[in-house]
């Protein structure tokens, strides 16, 4: 099974934890990722999604000049870059988030979404199942042929008796 | 296995009028816990508005109405549309919103989230099928070997 690095999105939009909420909104509007990862150095410490920004748009408590740490989700569930895709799926199944930062030695290197992992696993399984079925059908035909032709076979190959 | 749109759609569609303001749209989204709204005009879906559109709209001050920020990245489908067709559209054309229309009535919507859920179920189905096939095959092979073994020979053919 392939590793998570095969399906991760590189070049994730990031912001330092000192950034303002308005910076996060601007960055998000210019990128299609739907989220911004908040980093301290290179270590991901939180994540802001579009939902957080939309919530912030209508709430009166936090204005856009405030720090991003006020609205970010923290701590985040990181996935190591060497994790196998099956393992990542198990993590996603228990956490139920949509987006997971990918880390290498605690440094942010990418991002993976639930959708990508699920689709990749489905593709793999379909492929494996098709091959397996083809092999099985061949074997079953072979076995069946021997059952049916048993009487004829022992005439020509007496050692089968 | 054929999964139809009807089986995976969300029946409770959150819609909005195209003359609504961005604040109304944001409030509706937050209250209903959805990531996009379907924009309706005369009972027909004309566009979708996503969280990203709202953020862009409120930043750039293009328009204070939903009409000014909505996008056309959606595809109307019939309840009989297949899962494979939807997945193909999602992957190739990056369309993630499929309003389901039957006899000119909106009956539901399929979003990326519904498709991910369906794919998860689909994967489980594949895994179970695989195990069933392996089991049947294993039993057949065991019987085959037994049939030709000396013990099997004395039982089956005297």
Contacts between the chains, C-beta under 8 A, distances in Angstrom:
chain1	res1	chain2	res2	distance
A	25	B	55	5.4
A	25	B	58	7.8
A	25	B	59	5.8
A	26	B	59	6.1
A	28	B	52	7.1
A	28	B	55	5.8
A	29	B	52	6.9
A	29	B	55	5.1
A	29	B	56	4.4
A	29	B	59	5.3
A	29	B	60	7.6
A	32	B	52	7.7
A	34	B	51	7.7
A	34	B	52	6.8
A	50	B	35	7.2
A	50	B	50	7.7
A	50	B	51	3.7
A	50	B	52	5.8
A	50	B	55	6.3
A	51	B	30	7.8
A	51	B	35	6.8
A	51	B	51	6.3
A	53	B	51	7.3
A	53	B	55	5.3
A	54	B	26	5.1
A	54	B	29	5.8
A	54	B	30	6.2
A	54	B	51	5.0
A	54	B	54	5.8
A	54	B	55	6.8
A	55	B	30	5.3
A	57	B	22	7.9
A	57	B	23	7.6
A	57	B	26	5.0
A	57	B	54	6.9
A	57	B	55	7.5
A	57	B	58	5.8
A	58	B	23	6.2
A	58	B	26	4.7
A	58	B	27	5.3
A	58	B	30	6.2
A	114	B	116	6.0
A	115	B	112	6.1
A	115	B	115	7.8
A	115	B	116	5.2
A	118	B	116	5.2
A	118	B	119	4.9
A	118	B	120	5.7
A	118	B	123	7.2
A	119	B	87	7.7
A	119	B	91	7.6
A	119	B	119	6.2
A	121	B	123	5.8
A	122	B	119	5.0
A	122	B	122	6.1
A	122	B	123	4.9
A	122	B	126	7.6
A	125	B	123	5.6
A	125	B	126	4.7
A	125	B	127	6.6
A	125	B	130	7.7
A	126	B	126	6.5
A	128	B	130	7.7
A	129	B	126	5.6
A	129	B	129	7.1
A	129	B	130	5.4
A	132	B	130	6.6
A	132	B	133	7.4
A	132	B	134	7.9
A	133	B	133	6.8
A	136	B	133	6.2
A	136	B	134	7.9
A	136	B	137	5.2
A	139	B	137	7.1
A	139	B	141	7.7
A	140	B	137	6.8
A	140	B	140	6.7
A	143	B	140	6.4
A	143	B	141	7.2
A	143	B	144	5.1
A	146	B	144	7.7
A	147	B	144	7.7
A	147	B	147	7.8
A	160	B	148	7.7
